Amino acid sequence: MSDLLYKEDITEVIKDLHNIFNNFESLPENIQLVLADMRFQLGSSGFRKFKQLINAVNNYNWVEMINQMRDSSWFKQVPNRANDLINMVL
């Protein structure tokens, strides 16, 4: 049962990321994984507050993406997880 719920959650996250990023499938796999993890953790409305990060991703600007990740309350709340994701972007 929990596996089914998890699969449904992941499907919803990926569908939402396709709505946020028109080019989601063309993004590098590591970026897709980072975005999925962040979206899963933050929820739809929480993730959408990262407007400058979304803009950086749309412009394939990974340095700015990292800057936006670091310059957030989320980073201060979960620094270990955030740093792990930042390292995946690099």
Order of alpha helices (4+ residues) and beta strands (2+ residues): alpha-alpha-alpha-alpha-alpha-alpha
